[in-house]
Amino acid sequence: MLTSVAKSMRDKHLSRLRKTLLMIMAIFLPRVLEWGEKTVANGEGSTVTTKQATISDVEPLRGKRSPFLSELQYLTFLNVSYNDFNHTQIPKSIASLSNLRHLDFSCANFGKNIPFQLGNLSSLQYLDLAWNNFNEPENLEWLRPLSSLIFRIFFQFPMLILLPLDILDLSVNNLTLSSSVIEWLFNSNTRVVELYLYDNQFQGLIPNAFSRIYSLKVLSLHDNEFEGGIPKSFSGMCNLKILSLSSNNLSEQLLGIVHNLTGCANHSIKELYLDNNHIMGLFPDLKTFPSLRILWLSENQLSGTIPKSLGKQFNLERLHIGGNPFEVKSIDLSSNKLIGVIPEEIVMLNGLISLNLSRNLLTGKITSDIGLLHSLEVLDLSYNKLGGEIPSTISLIDCLNSLNLRNNNLSGKIPIGTQLSTFNASAYEGNPNLCGFPLPKNCLGEETPQNPTMNGSSGDASMQDEKDGFITRGFYVSATIGFVVGFWGVFGPLLLNRSWRLSYFKFLNNIRDRLYVIGGVTTAQLQRQLQS
């Protein structure tokens, strides 16, 4: 039995829940019904979410204040994103939800002006108004009281930001360097930590002003039209950890880019994205970038060889260098922390002589196209986590004189080949599921493994001996019998029978005379034709 106090508390909570649902219905129900294919309104303490729906011919949302709003002190999370409110204004009554910390109106097709009453939400920490159709704001002073706001996204209009931010995302806005928000950004004392400006309309040189935002840890400028290189001032960005400049029109020498980051930034940068540009020159020494984990340089115009010092980048985990005219003879990335699979594009390095990827964290299978590396002499993939079978195409590498596949998870039968037969069991140790020569472990259905090359050689020698024995005996006996029969069967009667001998030589004389006459007549005819 519930006590009167418990009953009172239960009734109070039920009343609040009922009022919450009524409030949500009062604010959004006209639009939810209009877009009402499927909706969810869940008032479980602190979360209310609506889903997209479609029903027409209903009164548009007018944003009337609900009488229950002032009592919803416990509501902290409200998300109405991905609906379609047909360019109506955000309800002003939202401002009465004083405990709201998370407010998401993104992708909801709101329109008109952003209500300044949102400035009353003093507890708000997350505000997302992205991808709507608001009018260009004339004044955003209402943002100033929101001192707790740490993450905000505004899209589709220029603006002035009046608050310190940790994360600012203005991507996909068709912004230029002359946009008001960019001017504010460069002229304010902002403490932005993560700045996302990708996929805009920025052109020309990268402004030095970015380097004045000393707090930046992430700077994303990819998919723009920046030219030239990286400003020298970027070397002083001591907190910078991620720099993304992919898919621009950068054309500086890679050595110059490395030089302009050397100073302070080179010690902090962990991820550097420079792919899909026009960067030229040789691959420089990156030993001054000790923290580098991810490096993307694919689809540029880099040339020359890859320095051996790259193998000393002990923190490097991902390296993308495809789509460059490198003259690669040797790749040594051993003793790093590389993860993922061995890229199949590596077989396009036709002149590769040495490949050492040992002592990493590589997974997956050895590419079946490994046999295309015809010039490969050294292959070391030991101490990784590679699995699957050893591809049979590895036997096509005739130049291979050093192979090390030990301590992986390889399985199946070791391929047979002339070069492979020269390697001893130590090349395959630490792969418990491998079998076949030269390992002592038999494959299923096989006898004691033996060197196939030695077996082949023995067989060939035996066959040769058999052939030699046939020639020395049968061949000479047959030749002798054939000579005796052929010679004495034809010439014997001629020697012993005079009439046969005379007839034979007469026949030969007639043949000779006939050929002589035919030759003379033919010669005379040709001479007459030439004279005429």
Buried (B, 14 or more C-beta within 10 A) or exposed (E): EEEEEEEEEEEEEEEBEEBBBBBBBBBBBBBBBBBBEEBEBEBEBBEBBBBBBEEEEBEEBEBEBBEBBEBBEEBBBBBBBBBBBBEBBBBBBBBBBBBBBBBBBBBBBBBBEBBBBBBBBEBBBBBBBBBBBBEEBEEBEBBEBBEEBBBBBBBBBBBBBBBBBBBBBBBBBEBBBEBEBBBBBBEBEBEBBBBBBBBBEBEEBBBEBBBBBEBBBBBBBBBBEBBBBBBBBBBBBEBBBBBBBBBBBBBBBBBBBBBBBBBBBBBBBBBBBBBBBEBBBBBBBBEBBBBBBBBBBBBBBBEBEBBEEBBBBEEBBEBBBBBBEBEBEBBBBBBBBBEEEBBEBBBBBEEBBBBBBBBBEBBBBBBBBBBBBEBBBBBBBBBBEBBBBBBBBBBBBEEBEEBBBBBBBBBBBBBBBEBBBBBEBEBBBBBEEBBBBBBEBBBEEEEEBEBBBEEEEEEEEEEEEEEEEEEEEEEEEEEEEEEEEEEEEEEEEBEEEEEEBEEBEEEEEEEEEEEEEEEEEEEEEEEEEEEE
